[in-house]
Structure formats: structure tokens, C-alpha cells
Amino acid sequence: MDQRYGEFIRRVRELADLSHAQGLLSWDQETYMPPRGTGPRARSLGTLAGIYHEKLTDPALVALVEELRGRELRGDEEVNVRYVERDQRRALKIPRELVVELSQTQSLAHEVWVEARKKSDFPLFRPWLEKILNLQKEVAHRVGFEGSIYNAFLDEYEPYARVETVAPMLEQLRLRLVPLVERIGATGRRPAAGILDQEFPVDRQEAFGRQALVDLGFDLERGRLDVSVHPFCSGTSPEDVRLTTRYNPRQLTGALFGIIHEAGHGLYEQGLPAEAGGTPVGGSVSLGIHESQSRLWENLIGRSRPFWEHYLPLLREHFPEQLKGVGVEAFYAAINQVEPSLIRVEADEVTYNLHILLRFELEQALVEERVAVAELPQLWDEKMEAYLGIRPPDAARGVLQDTHWSIGSIGYFPTYSLGNLYAAQFFSQARKEMPGLMEQVARGDLLSLKVWLNEKIHARGRRLRAGELVREVTGEELKVEYFMQYLENKYGELYGLG
Amino acid sequence: MDQRYGEFIRRVRELADLSHAQGLLSWDQETYMPPRGTGPRARSLGTLAGIYHEKLTDPALVALVEELRGRELRGDEEVNVRYVERDQRRALKIPRELVVELSQTQSLAHEVWVEARKKSDFPLFRPWLEKILNLQKEVAHRVGFEGSIYNAFLDEYEPYARVETVAPMLEQLRLRLVPLVERIGATGRRPAAGILDQEFPVDRQEAFGRQALVDLGFDLERGRLDVSVHPFCSGTSPEDVRLTTRYNPRQLTGALFGIIHEAGHGLYEQGLPAEAGGTPVGGSVSLGIHESQSRLWENLIGRSRPFWEHYLPLLREHFPEQLKGVGVEAFYAAINQVEPSLIRVEADEVTYNLHILLRFELEQALVEERVAVAELPQLWDEKMEAYLGIRPPDAARGVLQDTHWSIGSIGYFPTYSLGNLYAAQFFSQARKEMPGLMEQVARGDLLSLKVWLNEKIHARGRRLRAGELVREVTGEELKVEYFMQYLENKYGELYGLG
């Protein structure tokens, strides 16, 4: 490592140290900050963001990156320089006034959205969404893109992904999911009834959740589990990864699968290459790959029959009254009940992606100016009816339900579905390479899968792009087949679709 | 406020925003950070400190300060510019290499100190203390001082204090405290026996402590109480003030008076002028004034008879078995037992300042090069014998007991005694202005005193220097008389010294 590259890395690590502080301040804001602390916290975060921008676009770092880009870089050096250049380009192309305006608009729009959702009043939110959309389109034009303008949005969350590839995959998903949901609905079965909605004392939910966390291999010497309104995983380094969840004393599965989901994110963060800490190589690949890790543990393991063959007896020790007489089959059916519903975050595995599709199609049409903001509520409801057979009774449970657009996160939604696709394809490969995997899971041994994911995905950091990683791990391009086969097999059996 | 002063304030607030982040990262390190998170946290804190130094000594800010110093400033403007200039001068005079060497040496010395204390091995720590001392003396010479070099050390913690004034006051204290301790010892009374050292379940200690916190007027919408190994108060703004304590299930008073003590600090932080937040005017005066607030609540209120007339019945509700048959007089005597002991942090009100005196005299002699580090253990033991009549059986319970010197905090100790003196003088004034104060306390009404302190001390921020504040509030210079009279009256009565 020569002196110039060394200086580049020193500066990049300084940026990471700033991100560490930003990450912790944000985590604290969601967990322990006293209610009145909002104002000073916002100012401190604003200042840190300003300093980050200043350091990222420091002419000395710009010159270093330019110089290093001119060389024949290989391996980690190429990756580090490329990703910093990406961030730098974006930061340089967006003038500070636009950053400030966007940040202020999003902050105000978020407040209006909270109010609008409460009142179920879309017209209240509409001018704000229009403003955000215009500002974000300006950003997209300044940053630049090839093909659809939507690529500029998508690329921010799923680097190197292209709507030309993603859209047809999601379209295929839709064509197979809609009839599957209909066939399941036609059976009229509702196996969850009565089992999951009882009184489940929070302290025992937490005790079981913590046990599961440890069994999954999440290292509490290098992480924590706390409570927040919106569950998340926040990693400032592989040595300090923080998960949150929320408990509902009258509902078992929210916190339980929430913890397993966040643990999937957390295992990824803890498994990242520590020796590359503070550089792009030491980071995660994309939001979609991140989501693949949480979905894999939550759904492919956590909602599997073998998992509950081991865990149901343990869960029953915590809830002997509530789970009296509930066998593995009944429990497995209950936690996998499929039912079209209005709210994305409460959706089951089968209907979930239809919620995403709807948002993806709408936001793509919005930024490509094929539809107007004013048309959203009607289009939303029509698509809900077409895909899931139900119509939201109001905007709060329809177009206003998600916070993403209010905070300017356009292009984020598809990463949820990509996560499901990646997860199924990775998992299929894991089972090929470890034929006894599900028998191990049934014995409560979850560590071989963790070690496999550590080696195949986590320890690689950001060395491969998402597409490259999928090819490297599974020998194939990403396809919907693995996910759809998984769903069709599992739910075909569960609902006797024959 | 003109444009140049406005730009000055903008830059100063940016520094405060950085301090906010540093403060939160440090708080988290002592409370919730996972054990393995140390490395990345240290790097992030190091980077933030570097950026702080960079911004403080930015030539543009240096020029601004110089320009503003040349004007006829008044009021808050004068205070803000003067304190920033103070910090800036210090930062400019200490070369970066010295800062780095000091920080690394202190970090390593602290580790060696932990080891040395464990083994009670002073020679192990000796070369490190010598190195720290030499580096700190170099800092003092670079920063500059008048009179004794010790002034450079003292000034960092108690701005504008001078050893020429402080030393004679502490000497007077010694001359009156040593005989007082002897007379108390001669009575042979040990009223605490059996009352305070029982099983006191931690959850009930916490419940009572939280109630006291609220009664004192500490606002939990703008603050928190958590657990840490070493109790502290950390305020990033008046809107977010965090206290910590530690609970010992076999000892009642540690956590109880610890909470009241930290609440005193916390009330000060919450009472600072929020409109001046992020500027020197919005900060606290000095460590001594800060300590006066904690000592006032802990000792002058918390260890008073009227306080327990109200609170003992409430405490007994939490510990009915443990406090059965214990009346106010017995409890009051128990929590005020005077007994020479080896460990400063466990000392009672009367002997406490003798522990401080010993350290103050030794560190003053060290930096003035009147004694050598190698002589410390012997001198320590001799002074313990002379002042308290006891000799440490080993270095761990003697010269190695405090962490301060290992982290380079030389000149800090006297602020503890100054805090006691300020507290007694402020409190005497409060009682003059509110003749019914102790009757109010006996009814559990603590808010008039809080409001008085808010108005007289807290809301002034850093507008007055410590000496000016004492004159403004009490009409006199600081003197030992108030503190000694308080002790002699209270303990004369308690121990029947007549």
C-alpha cells in the first residue's frame, strides 16, 4: 500500500468515524433519548452531516481519488476507490442549497404526512409529495442516469441495479403471485385463529427472543437488543451492532419474527470483514442483499416446520397456558396464514411482494411522469383490488400508510422484493451444499447455516456487486424461480392446493 | 448582533454540536455499549476530537476572535468571545504531536494503573506517572501561567482560580478539620452499625431513588437515569441531561446519595439558559460550582434531619423489614457517621476534605518539583496518618486508589473541596433569604430551593466567573467559615461535643 493510497484510506476512515457518530446519535434518538432532546439532537446530526459532506468533497480527497482512478487498481483498492468516487460524485453534483432544501422539505413533509395519515387526508400531503418528487427528480438529473430516470433512484439503494432488469422480474412475480393468492383464498382456511392473538406477557416474549438471538449466533458481546417504536438494525462496526424490536402483549409473532428478522441483519453486520472496517470493502453490498439476510432467517428458517419442531417445546415453556395443546402442525399453519391485508408491514410471505409491486409500479410511473401525484390514491386502490382483491377503506390504510415517500426514499421499495429473491436463491444453494441442513435446524443447530452465510456472503464485505455475489454464490443470475418454487411448494402443501 | 459576531456564533455552535456527539458517545460507552465496541468507539472519539481541534483553531475563527476582541464588547458577547479565546489559545499553543502523545500516554497509563492497583504495585505505575507529569508540565509551560505552575493546572478545571488563594483556604480547613475528626473519634460512637448494611433489593432502591429525583425537580422529559460502573452526570444540552448511578444490593446509601448527588449536577445542567445553548454563556461556570450543586443537595439537604423527617416513612414503605423500628434520629445519625477511612469516595462529609487536601498538597508539590514521584507512596501514608490517624495497608488502598492522575487530571481534586465551600456559603444565603426553608424540606417541599438555585446560579450560565458569582449571590468572598460552621454545628450536636 503506497503513501497516496494510505492517505486516501486515512481520509476514508475519518469519514467512517463520522458515520459511527451519526449512527449512534440516530440509534439513541430511537431508543433512549429523552422526549425533549429532539432539537439539540437534530442540530448535532445536521452539523455532522455538513462536516461529512465537507470532508467527502475536500479538494484534497477529490484529487486523491482522481489520481488513484488513473492507476491500474486491483482487488480491494479498486473497490474502495470506486465506491468513494461514487459517493463523491453524487455529493459534488448536488449543490449544498439543494441538499438543505431537500432535507428541510423532507423533514416538514414527514410532519405533514404524520398529520395527514392521522386524518386520512391525502390532499393535505399531496403538495408536499409533489415538492419532494420535484426535488428528487432534480437530484436524479444532476447525478445522471442511463435509460429510465428511475435508475438514478434505484441505484442509491441497490447499487448497479437497473430497472430494465428489475421490472421484468417483479412482473413475473406478479403473474405467479396473484393466482396463488387467489387459490389460497378460495380454500377459506384461517389456521391462525385463536392461537397467536392471546395475552403473551412481554418479559417472557423478550426472554424467548433473546434465547433465539443467541442460538442464531448473534454475539451479545458485540451487539445489543433494545426496544423502539420502529424496529431496526444499526451497525456502527462489526464490533457494535444494535437491534431493536417492539413488543405487543396481545400478539406473539410481531416481536418474535421481528427479532429473528433484525438478527439476520445483525449477523450480516457482525460478519463483515473487520480488517476492512471503515472502508467500503468492509461494508454491506446493498439494501437488497441486506434484506436477503433478514428474510432468510425470518421466513426460510423462522417460519419453517423444522425450526418449530425444535422451538415449539421451548416456546411452550414460556407460555404453557397459551400454547396448551397446540402442536407443531397447528403452530406452523398459524404462523404461515396467508390473507390479503391492507398494511404492508403486517403482510404474510405470499402477499408481501404484491404490496411492494404496487408501490414500485406507482413510484416508477411517478418519476417517469406517466402519472401525477393527484392520481395516486385512485391508482393505489385499483391496484390493491387487482392484486389482492381488497380495497382500502381510507387513505390512511391506503396510499398514506408508508413513511418512505414522505422522507424522500423513492426507489427503496424494490429492495424488499429483491431481498426475498436473493434469500430464496441463496437458501436453495445452501441446502444443495448442506443436504442435512433442515435436519440440523430441527435439532436446534442453526450455526452451520450462519457459518455458511458468514463465509459466502458476510466476510466478502462489498468486494462483489450484488449481481456478482449472486453468481459467485449460486452459479446463476438472480431469478424469480427459486422464490416462487419455495412459495408454491410450501403453501401448496399447507393449503392443500395439490 | 452584527454579521461578524453572527458568524462567530455560528462557528461556536458548530463546535457545540460536535461536543454533543462526543458527549453522547462517551455516555454510551459507560452505559450501553457492548463490551467489544471499545476499539471503533475510541477511533470515532479520536476523530471527533481532531475535527473539534481543527475547527476551533481554524484560521477564520482565530481571525474572527481577534477582530471581536479588538472591539468594546459587553455582556454575553464579551463572555462568549473571552471563553472561546481561552480555549483557542490553549489549543493553538499545544502542538498536535503533544496532544497525540499525551492522549496515547494517558490511555496506556490508565491501563497500567488498573493493573498496578490490582497488584498494589506502585513501582509499575511510577514511570507512567512520571511521563504524564512531564508532558503535563510541558503543556503548562506552553499555555503559560502566573505565579505557581500549579495555576496552569487549576485553571483548566476552575477557571480564574489561583493557588495563592485556594491553598490558604484549604490550609484553614485542615487546621479545623483535623481536631474535629479527633474529637469525634474520641467519642467512640458508631451509629451506623447494623442499619445501612443489610439486604436492600435493587429494584426498590431504584424506585425510591427515582421518586426522590422527581421530587427534587429533575425533569425526566429532559433527562434520564441509568446504571454505570462510575456514576456521573452528562449533559449534552439542558434538554438532555443524563445521570447514572450504581446499586449495591447489600448497601443502601451508596446509590441513594449517589442519585441525589448526580441530581444536583443534573438540576444545574437542566437549569442552564437554553436560549444561550451551544455558546459559552449557556454553559456551567466551573467544576467547583458544579460540585457545589451536587454537594448541596447530597449533603446539606440529603443528609439533613428535616429531609428524613419527610422521607424516612416513604423509605420504610420500600424496606419495611430492614427499617423496622428505625426512627428519624437513629437514621439521621447512621447516615452521618464520621469515621476516618482509607478510600476517598466512601468518606463522610467531615473527613472527605482531608482526603482532598492530601492529594492537593502532593500534586502541588509534584508539579512545583518539590517532591519526586518516587516519594509519593511514603508521603501519602504519612499524610494519611497525620490527617486521619490511619495508615493504608497497601498502595491499592493508598496512593493508587484514584484514577485522576492516571488520566492526566492534575489540578482537578481541589474543585471537590471548593464545591463544599461554595455549597455551604450558597446554602447559608438561601436559608437567610428563605427563613422557612428547612420546614418546607421537612414537609417534602424541595422546589423552593430548586427555584432559588435556578434563578441565582443556574440561569446565569457562565456569565459570571466563580468568584463573581459567589459575591453576587452571597455578598461576600468565598470563605471556609460557612462550611466549617455547618460541620461544627451539625456534628457537634450529633456527637455531643458541646
Interface residues (C-beta under 8 A of the other chain):
Chain A: R13 E14 D17 L18 H20 A21 L24 L25 D28 Y32 M33 P34 P35 R36 G37 T38 G39 P40 R41 R43 S44 G46 T47 L48 G50 I51 D219 L220 E221 R222 G223 R224 D226 T236 S237 E239 D240 G277 G278
Chain B: R13 E14 D17 L18 H20 A21 L24 L25 D28 Y32 M33 P34 P35 R36 G37 T38 G39 P40 R41 R43 S44 G46 T47 L48 G50 I51 D219 L220 E221 R222 G223 R224 D226 T236 S237 E239 D240 G277 G278
